[in-house]
């Protein structure tokens, strides 16, 4: 998987646009002039600021909005290239923490645990061998009684503020709550570390059902994650201190059964090797802008998109073999070649070895 928002932010300024000499179109702002890679969208003579501005749909667009439009075009190309490179299945595993049946009601009555004070939770440790993301799609709740339950998810990068929180009104002995909490290692909220999902037990009237029937207490083995029940007795609300040294094991079932999906996360790999992707992003942006110039709903102020002009643009995009072996190497074939080159380089990063046979990871700069 990739995180489009992170990529759009981190790779902004990787490629840019050159300022035209024509003062009427010299409106490119500093952010769009920046190119850390040295690649510019306007390096192709058919992709000019004049033609881009005159063929976009709104004739009276302001300079500020036009610059924002250019940024959106680059952002779209960043995501397009990332998806083109990593187009294979990134799924690793999906499990609920407990998958075996539990016996909630017995002849002697309701079968529940009394809660201990503090933050009752699961500690989720992520594999250090891969770039892993996981999503807590939902939580299955097994509580006796009714009342509100607020789930919190923390990462050790910031134990003062939860990454996510959600309050649910528990009214049934079995209840599902949709979460869709995505945990990635490159979203500016901490790199890997440990995650804690749970709730504050103080003041709760709900009681979790016991898992003491058969193998109901057996926890699932989730690939690339280690999940452990635990408790922090002194962490009783969001205003108190979440001190990791106060962690203690928690044996009783806490009533929350998370449904976790694990993926490979390629976002950080792309960010750390951004220049490897620059040429492909440049090509994708050029293709998209040229395609829009043909399909524009406006009449071009400087040159109407005649059939001949449209044919020239298509030749630029798709390529053309002419008489006397004169060829136009199209942008799209070049784009596919750039994607192939990125994959080859990434494969080298993944399986490259030094003289001792140890895996060696190189970061391009």
C-alpha positions in Angstrom: 0.0 0.0 0.0 1.0 3.6 -0.3 -0.2 6.7 1.6 -1.1 9.3 -1.1 -1.3 12.2 1.3 2.2 11.6 2.7 3.7 11.2 -0.8 2.0 14.3 -2.1 3.5 16.3 0.9 7.0 14.7 1.0 7.6 14.7 -2.8 6.4 18.2 -3.3 9.1 20.2 -5.1 10.8 17.0 -6.5 9.9 18.3 -10.0 8.8 21.7 -11.2 8.1 24.1 -14.0 10.4 26.7 -15.6 9.3 30.3 -15.7 8.5 31.4 -19.3 10.2 34.5 -20.7 6.9 35.9 -21.9 5.9 38.4 -19.1 2.2 37.7 -19.6 2.8 34.1 -18.5 5.6 34.6 -16.0 3.3 33.7 -13.1 4.9 30.6 -11.7 5.4 30.9 -7.9 8.5 29.9 -6.0 7.1 26.5 -4.9 6.4 25.4 -8.5 9.7 26.6 -9.7 11.5 24.3 -7.3 12.9 21.0 -8.7 15.2 19.1 -6.3 15.7 16.4 -9.0 16.5 18.9 -11.8 13.6 17.6 -13.8 11.0 20.1 -15.1 7.7 19.4 -16.7 8.3 22.1 -19.2 11.5 20.5 -20.5 9.3 19.1 -23.3 8.9 21.9 -25.9 5.2 20.9 -26.4 4.5 21.4 -22.7 4.5 25.2 -22.3 3.0 27.3 -19.5 1.3 29.3 -22.2 -0.5 26.2 -23.7 -1.3 24.8 -20.2 -2.9 28.0 -19.1 -4.7 28.7 -22.3 -6.1 25.1 -22.6 -7.3 24.7 -19.0 -11.1 25.0 -18.7 -11.5 28.4 -16.9 -10.4 31.4 -19.0 -10.3 33.8 -16.1 -8.3 31.6 -13.7 -6.2 33.7 -11.2 -2.4 33.2 -11.0 -2.8 31.7 -7.5 -5.4 29.2 -8.6 -3.3 28.4 -11.7 -0.3 27.6 -9.5 -2.5 25.4 -7.3 -3.7 23.6 -10.4 -0.1 22.9 -11.4 0.6 21.5 -7.9 -2.4 19.2 -8.2 -1.2 17.9 -11.5 2.2 17.0 -10.0 0.5 15.5 -6.9 -1.7 13.3 -9.2 1.4 12.2 -11.1 3.2 11.3 -7.9 0.4 9.0 -6.9 0.0 7.6 -10.4 3.7 6.6 -10.5 3.6 5.1 -7.1 0.6 3.0 -8.0 2.2 2.0 -11.3 5.4 0.8 -9.6 3.7 -1.0 -6.8 0.9 -2.6 -8.6 1.2 -6.1 -7.1 -0.6 -7.5 -4.1 0.6 -6.0 -0.9 -1.6 -8.0 1.4 0.2 -10.0 4.1 -2.4 -11.3 6.6 -5.8 -10.7 8.2 -6.9 -12.1 11.6 -9.1 -11.3 14.5 -7.0 -11.5 17.7 -9.3 -14.3 19.1 -11.0 -16.5 16.5 -12.3 -19.3 18.7 -15.7 -19.5 20.3 -16.4 -18.4 23.8 -19.2 -19.5 26.2 -20.9 -16.3 27.4 -23.8 -17.8 29.3 -23.7 -20.9 31.4 -26.2 -22.7 33.7 -24.8 -20.8 36.7 -25.5 -17.4 35.1 -23.5 -14.8 33.2 -19.8 -15.6 32.9 -17.8 -12.3 33.2 -14.6 -10.8 34.6 -14.4 -7.8 37.0 -12.2 -5.1 35.4 -8.9 -3.9 37.1 -8.3 -0.2 37.2 -6.3 1.6 34.6 -5.8 1.4 30.8 -6.7 -2.1 29.6 -5.2 -2.7 26.2 -3.3 -4.7 23.7 0.3 -3.9 22.9 1.0 -4.3 19.1 4.6 -4.5 18.1 5.5 -4.2 14.4 8.1 -6.3 12.7 11.4 -4.5 12.3 12.3 -6.5 9.2 9.9 -4.8 6.7 8.0 -1.6 6.1 4.7 -2.7 7.5 1.3 -1.0 7.7 -1.7 -2.4 9.4 -5.4 -1.5 9.6 -7.7 -2.2 12.5 -10.8 -2.5 10.4 -13.2 -3.1 13.2 -13.4 -4.4 16.8 -15.7 -7.1 18.0 -17.0 -6.3 21.5 -18.0 -8.9 24.1 -19.5 -7.1 27.1 -22.3 -7.8 29.5 -24.4 -4.7 30.3 -24.9 -1.5 28.6 -23.0 1.8 28.5 -20.4 3.8 26.6 -17.0 2.4 25.7 -14.3 4.7 24.3 -11.5 3.0 22.4 -8.1 4.7 22.1 -5.1 3.9 19.9 -1.7 5.3 20.9 1.8 5.1 19.4 4.9 5.3 21.5 6.0 8.3 19.4 3.4 10.4 21.2 1.8 9.0 24.3 0.1 12.2 25.2 -2.4 12.2 22.3 -4.1 9.2 20.8 -3.8 8.6 17.1 -7.4 7.6 17.1 -10.4 7.5 19.5 -13.9 6.3 19.1 -16.9 6.1 21.5 -19.5 3.4 21.0 -22.7 2.8 22.9 -22.7 -0.9 23.9 -26.2 -2.3 24.0 -25.7 -6.0 23.1 -23.6 -9.0 24.3 -21.9 -9.0 20.9 -21.4 -5.9 19.0 -19.2 -4.7 16.1 -17.7 -1.2 15.8 -16.2 0.0 12.6 -12.9 1.7 13.0 -10.8 1.8 9.8 -7.7 2.9 11.8 -4.7 2.7 9.5 -1.3 2.6 11.1 1.7 3.4 8.9 5.3 4.1 9.6 5.5 7.3 7.5 2.6 9.5 8.3 4.5 11.9 10.6 3.1 10.2 13.7 6.1 8.1 14.6 8.2 5.5 12.9 7.2 1.9 13.9 7.5 1.7 17.7 4.7 0.0 19.6 0.9 0.7 19.4 -1.6 0.3 22.3 -5.3 -0.1 21.7 -7.6 -0.2 24.7 -9.9 1.7 27.0 -10.0 3.2 30.5 -11.8 0.9 32.9 -12.4 3.5 35.7 -16.1 4.2 36.1 -17.2 1.5 33.6 -20.2 -0.6 34.3 -19.6 -3.0 31.4 -18.0 -6.3 32.2 -16.2 -8.5 29.6 -17.3 -12.0 29.1 -14.8 -14.7 30.1 -12.7 -16.7 27.6 -12.3 -19.9 29.6 -14.2 -22.3 27.3 -12.1 -24.8 25.4 -9.4 -23.0 23.3 -11.2 -19.7 23.3 -8.3 -18.0 25.1 -5.8 -18.9 22.3 -4.7 -15.8 20.4 -4.1 -15.7 16.7 -0.6 -15.5 15.2 -0.7 -12.4 13.0 2.1 -12.2 10.5 4.6 -9.3 11.1 2.9 -8.3 14.3 3.1 -9.4 17.9 0.0 -8.7 20.0 0.0 -8.9 23.8 -2.7 -8.1 26.4 -1.5 -5.7 29.0 -2.5 -3.0 31.5 -1.3 0.3 32.9 -2.7 0.7 36.4 -1.6 4.4 36.8 -2.9 5.5 33.4 -6.5 6.2 34.3 -7.5 9.0 31.9 -6.0 11.1 29.1 -4.8 13.7 31.6 -2.6 11.2 33.5 0.9 10.0 32.4 1.2 7.1 30.0 4.5 5.6 31.5 5.7 2.6 29.5 7.6 1.4 32.6 4.3 0.7 34.4 3.2 -1.9 31.8 2.1 -5.2 33.4 0.6 -8.4 31.9 -3.1 -8.7 31.8 -4.5 -12.2 31.7 -8.3 -11.9 31.6 -10.0 -11.2 28.3 -10.7 -7.5 28.1 -13.8 -7.8 25.9 -12.3 -6.2 22.8 -11.4 -8.4 19.8 -9.7 -6.3 17.1 -9.8 -7.3 13.4 -6.4 -6.5 11.9 -5.2 -6.5 8.3 -1.5 -6.3 7.6 0.1 -4.8 4.5 3.4 -4.0 3.1 3.8 -0.2 3.2 5.9 1.3 0.4 5.4 4.9 1.3 8.7 5.4 3.2 10.7 3.5 0.6 9.4 6.0 -2.0 10.2 9.0 0.2 13.7 7.9 1.0 14.5 7.2 -2.7 12.5 10.1 -4.2 14.9 10.9 -7.0 14.5 7.4 -8.4 10.9 8.3 -9.2 11.5 11.9 -10.5 11.8 11.0 -14.2 8.6 8.9 -14.3 6.7 11.6 -12.4 7.9 14.2 -15.0 6.8 12.0 -17.9 3.4 11.2 -16.4 2.7 14.9 -15.8 3.7 15.8 -19.3 1.4 13.1 -20.7 -1.6 14.3 -18.7 -1.1 17.9 -19.6 -0.7 17.2 -23.3 -3.8 15.0 -23.2 -5.8 17.7 -21.5 -4.7 20.3 -24.1 -6.4 18.1 -26.8 -9.6 17.5 -24.9 -10.0 21.1 -23.5 -13.5 22.5 -23.7 -12.0 26.0 -24.5 -10.7 27.4 -27.8 -7.0 27.9 -27.4 -6.2 31.6 -27.4 -2.9 31.3 -29.2 -3.6 28.3 -31.4 -6.8 26.4 -31.9 -6.3 22.7 -31.5 -6.6 21.7 -35.1 -6.5 18.2 -36.4 -2.8 18.6 -37.4 -1.9 20.0 -34.0 -3.7 17.2 -32.2 -1.9 14.7 -34.4 1.5 16.3 -33.3 0.5 16.0 -29.7 -0.6 12.4 -30.0 2.8 11.6 -31.7 4.5 13.2 -28.7 2.5 11.0 -26.4 2.4 7.7 -28.2 5.4 7.9 -30.5 5.6 7.7 -34.3 7.6 6.0 -37.0 7.8 8.2 -40.1 9.4 8.1 -43.5 13.2 7.7 -43.9 13.3 6.0 -40.5 12.6 9.3 -38.7 11.0 8.4 -35.3 9.4 10.2 -32.5 10.0 8.4 -29.2 6.7 8.9 -27.4 6.3 9.9 -23.8 4.2 6.9 -22.9 6.8 4.3 -24.0 9.4 6.4 -22.1 7.1 6.3 -19.1 6.8 2.5 -19.2 10.5 2.3 -19.5 11.0 4.5 -16.5 8.6 2.4 -14.4 10.5 -0.7 -15.4 13.8 0.9 -14.4 12.5 1.9 -11.0 11.4 -1.7 -10.4 14.8 -3.0 -11.3 16.5 -0.5 -9.0 14.2 -1.3 -6.1 14.9 -5.0 -6.7 18.6 -4.3 -6.3 17.9 -2.4 -3.1 15.9 -5.4 -1.8 18.3 -8.2 -2.7 21.7 -6.4 -3.0 24.5 -8.0 -1.1 27.9 -6.9 0.1 31.0 -9.1 0.0 30.0 -10.8 3.3 26.7 -11.8 1.8 24.7 -9.5 4.1 21.7 -7.6 2.8 22.7 -4.0 2.0 20.1 -1.2 1.7 21.2 1.9 -0.2 19.4 5.3 -0.1 19.7 7.5 -3.2 20.4 11.2 -2.5 
